[in-house]
């Protein structure tokens, strides 16, 4: 009976050791990549004041606001 307990404890210790090492290895190998990215839109939207921001005046529900919006296609495509 003593050999059985010794074998079981060694097997359990080996299993815990393998689990710990594999968990540390997965954590080490799965580091996330980081990058700085600038995304530019292929469309350029301009409002009345020739900027891409429009400040709304105070209004109530049901009121209308008139403004002009220009869209420029900046994509480099032939069609």
GUGU-96834 format. One record per residue: residue number from 1; x, y, z of N, C-alpha, C, O in turn. Coordinates in Angstrom, 1 decimal, m for minus. Layout:
N
    n     n.X     n.Y     n.Z    ca.X    ca.Y    ca.Z     c.X     c.Y     c.Z     o.X     o.Y     o.Z
  NUM       X       Y       Z       X       Y       Z       X       Y       Z       X       Y       Z
...
//
This chain:
79
    n     n.X     n.Y     n.Z    ca.X    ca.Y    ca.Z     c.X     c.Y     c.Z     o.X     o.Y     o.Z
    1     0.8    m1.2     0.0     0.0     0.0     0.0     0.9     1.3     0.0     0.5     2.3    m0.6
    2     2.0     1.2     0.6     2.9     2.3     0.7     3.4     2.7    m0.6     3.6     3.9    m0.9
    3     3.8     1.7    m1.5     4.3     2.0    m2.8     3.2     2.6    m3.7     3.5     3.5    m4.5
    4     2.0     2.2    m3.5     0.9     2.8    m4.3     0.7     4.3    m4.0     0.5     5.1    m4.9
    5     0.8     4.6    m2.7     0.6     6.1    m2.3     1.8     6.9    m2.8     1.7     8.0    m3.3
    6     3.0     6.3    m2.7     4.2     7.0    m3.2     4.1     7.2    m4.7     4.4     8.3    m5.2
    7     3.7     6.2    m5.5     3.5     6.3    m6.9     2.5     7.4    m7.3     2.7     8.2    m8.2
    8     1.4     7.3    m6.5     0.3     8.3    m6.8     0.7     9.7    m6.5     0.4    10.6    m7.3
    9     1.5     9.9    m5.4     1.9    11.3    m5.1     3.0    11.8    m6.1     3.0    13.0    m6.4
   10     3.8    10.9    m6.6     4.8    11.3    m7.6     4.1    11.6    m8.9     4.4    12.6    m9.6
   11     3.1    10.8    m9.3     2.3    11.1   m10.5     1.6    12.4   m10.4     1.5    13.2   m11.4
   12     1.0    12.7    m9.2     0.2    13.9    m9.0     1.2    15.1    m9.1     0.9    16.2    m9.6
   13     2.3    15.0    m8.4     3.3    16.1    m8.5     3.8    16.3    m9.9     4.0    17.5   m10.3
   14     4.0    15.3   m10.7     4.5    15.5   m12.1     3.4    16.2   m12.9     3.7    17.0   m13.7
   15     2.1    15.8   m12.6     1.0    16.4   m13.3     0.9    17.9   m13.0     0.7    18.7   m13.9
   16     1.0    18.2   m11.8     1.0    19.6   m11.3     2.2    20.4   m11.9     2.0    21.5   m12.4
   17     3.3    19.8   m12.0     4.5    20.4   m12.5     4.3    20.7   m14.0     4.7    21.8   m14.5
   18     3.8    19.7   m14.7     3.6    19.9   m16.2     2.6    20.9   m16.4     2.7    21.7   m17.3
   19     1.5    21.0   m15.6     0.5    22.0   m15.8     1.0    23.4   m15.5     0.7    24.3   m16.2
   20     1.8    23.5   m14.5     2.4    24.8   m14.2     3.4    25.3   m15.3     3.3    26.5   m15.7
   21     4.2    24.4   m15.8     5.2    24.8   m16.8     4.4    25.1   m18.1     4.8    26.1   m18.8
   22     3.4    24.4   m18.5     2.7    24.7   m19.7     1.9    26.0   m19.6     1.8    26.7   m20.5
   23     1.3    26.2   m18.4     0.6    27.5   m18.2     1.6    28.7   m18.3     1.2    29.7   m18.9
   24     2.7    28.6   m17.8     3.7    29.7   m17.9     4.2    29.8   m19.3     4.4    30.9   m19.8
   25     4.4    28.7   m20.0     4.8    28.8   m21.4     3.7    29.4   m22.3     4.1    30.2   m23.2
   26     2.5    29.1   m22.1     1.4    29.6   m22.9     1.3    31.1   m22.6     1.1    31.9   m23.6
   27     1.4    31.5   m21.4     1.4    33.0   m21.0     2.6    33.7   m21.7     2.4    34.8   m22.2
   28     3.7    33.1   m21.7     4.9    33.7   m22.3     4.7    33.8   m23.9     5.1    34.8   m24.4
   29     4.2    32.8   m24.5     4.2    32.7   m26.0     3.0    33.5   m26.5     3.0    33.9   m27.7
   30     2.0    33.8   m25.7     0.8    34.5   m26.2     0.7    36.0   m25.9    m0.3    36.5   m25.7
   31     1.9    36.6   m25.8     1.9    38.1   m25.5     1.2    38.8   m26.7     1.4    38.4   m27.8
   32     0.5    39.8   m26.4    m0.2    40.6   m27.4     0.7    41.6   m28.1     1.6    42.2   m27.5
   33     0.6    41.7   m29.4     1.3    42.7   m30.2     0.6    44.0   m30.1    m0.6    44.1   m30.1
   34     1.4    45.1   m30.0     0.8    46.4   m30.0     1.4    47.2   m31.1     2.5    47.0   m31.5
   35     0.6    48.2   m31.6     1.0    49.0   m32.7     0.3    50.3   m32.6    m0.9    50.4   m32.1
   36     0.9    51.4   m33.1     0.2    52.7   m33.3    m0.3    52.8   m34.7     0.5    52.6   m35.7
   37    m1.5    53.0   m34.9    m2.1    53.0   m36.2    m2.9    54.3   m36.4    m3.7    54.8   m35.6
   38    m2.7    54.9   m37.6    m3.5    56.1   m38.0    m4.4    55.7   m39.1    m3.9    55.3   m40.2
   39    m5.7    55.8   m39.0    m6.7    55.5   m40.0    m7.2    56.7   m40.6    m7.8    57.6   m39.9
   40    m7.1    56.9   m41.9    m7.7    58.0   m42.6    m8.8    57.6   m43.4    m8.8    56.5   m44.1
   41    m9.9    58.3   m43.4   m11.1    58.0   m44.1   m10.9    58.3   m45.6   m10.3    59.3   m45.9
   42   m11.5    57.5   m46.4   m11.4    57.8   m47.9   m12.4    58.9   m48.2   m12.4    59.4   m49.4
   43   m13.3    59.3   m47.3   m14.2    60.4   m47.5   m13.9    61.5   m46.6   m13.6    61.3   m45.4
   44   m13.9    62.7   m47.2   m13.7    63.9   m46.4   m15.0    64.7   m46.3   m15.5    65.2   m47.3
   45   m15.5    64.9   m45.1   m16.7    65.6   m44.9   m16.4    67.0   m44.4   m15.7    67.2   m43.4
   46   m17.0    68.0   m45.0   m16.8    69.4   m44.6   m18.2    70.0   m44.5   m19.1    69.8   m45.2
   47   m18.3    70.9   m43.5   m19.5    71.6   m43.2   m19.4    73.1   m43.7   m18.4    73.4   m44.4
   48   m20.4    73.9   m43.3   m20.4    75.3   m43.7   m19.1    76.1   m43.5   m18.7    76.9   m44.3
   49   m18.5    75.8   m42.3   m17.3    76.6   m42.0   m16.0    75.9   m42.5   m14.9    76.3   m42.0
   50   m16.1    75.0   m43.4   m15.0    74.4   m44.1   m14.1    73.6   m43.0   m12.9    73.4   m43.2
   51   m14.8    73.0   m42.0   m14.1    72.1   m41.1   m14.9    70.8   m41.0   m16.0    70.7   m41.6
   52   m14.3    69.9   m40.3   m15.1    68.6   m40.2   m15.8    68.5   m38.9   m16.2    67.4   m38.5
   53   m16.1    69.6   m38.2   m16.8    69.7   m37.0   m18.0    70.7   m37.2   m17.8    71.7   m37.8
   54   m19.1    70.4   m36.7   m20.3    71.2   m36.7   m20.9    71.4   m35.3   m21.2    70.4   m34.7
   55   m20.9    72.6   m34.8   m21.4    72.9   m33.5   m22.9    73.2   m33.6   m23.3    74.1   m34.3
   56   m23.7    72.4   m32.9   m25.2    72.7   m33.0   m25.5    73.8   m32.0   m25.0    73.8   m30.9
   57   m26.5    74.6   m32.4   m27.0    75.6   m31.5   m28.1    75.0   m30.6   m28.6    73.9   m31.0
   58   m28.4    75.6   m29.5   m29.4    75.0   m28.6   m30.7    74.9   m29.4   m31.1    75.8   m30.2
   59   m31.4    73.8   m29.3   m32.7    73.6   m30.0   m33.6    72.8   m29.2   m33.3    72.2   m28.2
   60   m34.9    72.7   m29.7   m35.9    71.9   m29.0   m36.3    70.8   m29.9   m36.0    70.8   m31.1
   61   m37.0    69.8   m29.4   m37.4    68.7   m30.2   m38.4    69.1   m31.2   m39.3    69.9   m30.9
   62   m38.3    68.7   m32.5   m39.2    69.0   m33.5   m38.7    70.2   m34.4   m39.2    70.4   m35.5
   63   m37.6    70.9   m33.9   m37.1    72.0   m34.7   m36.1    71.4   m35.7   m35.6    70.3   m35.6
   64   m35.9    72.2   m36.8   m35.0    71.8   m37.8   m33.8    72.6   m37.8   m33.8    73.8   m37.4
   65   m32.7    72.1   m38.3   m31.4    72.8   m38.4   m30.9    72.6   m39.8   m30.8    71.5   m40.3
   66   m30.7    73.7   m40.5   m30.2    73.7   m41.9   m28.7    73.9   m41.9   m28.1    74.8   m41.2
   67   m28.0    73.0   m42.6   m26.5    73.2   m42.8   m26.2    72.5   m44.1   m26.9    71.6   m44.6
   68   m25.0    72.9   m44.7   m24.5    72.3   m45.9   m23.4    71.3   m45.5   m22.6    71.6   m44.6
   69   m23.4    70.3   m46.3   m22.4    69.2   m46.1   m21.8    68.9   m47.4   m22.5    68.5   m48.4
   70   m20.4    69.0   m47.5   m19.7    68.6   m48.7   m19.0    67.3   m48.5   m18.3    67.2   m47.4
   71   m19.0    66.4   m49.4   m18.3    65.1   m49.3   m17.3    65.0   m50.5   m17.7    65.2   m51.6
   72   m16.1    64.8   m50.1   m15.0    64.7   m51.1   m14.5    63.2   m51.1   m14.1    62.7   m50.0
   73   m14.4    62.6   m52.2   m13.9    61.2   m52.3   m12.4    61.3   m52.4   m11.9    61.8   m53.4
   74   m11.7    60.9   m51.4   m10.2    60.9   m51.4    m9.6    59.6   m51.7    m8.4    59.4   m51.6
   75   m10.4    58.6   m52.0    m9.9    57.2   m52.3    m9.3    57.3   m53.7    m9.7    58.0   m54.6
   76    m8.2    56.6   m53.8    m7.5    56.6   m55.1    m8.0    55.4   m55.9    m7.3    54.3   m56.0
   77    m9.1    55.6   m56.5    m9.6    54.5   m57.4   m10.1    55.2   m58.7   m10.5    56.4   m58.7
   78   m10.1    54.5   m59.8   m10.5    55.0   m61.1   m12.0    55.2   m61.3   m12.4    56.0   m62.1
   79   m12.8    54.5   m60.6   m14.3    54.6   m60.8   m14.9    55.4   m59.7   m16.1    55.6   m59.7
//
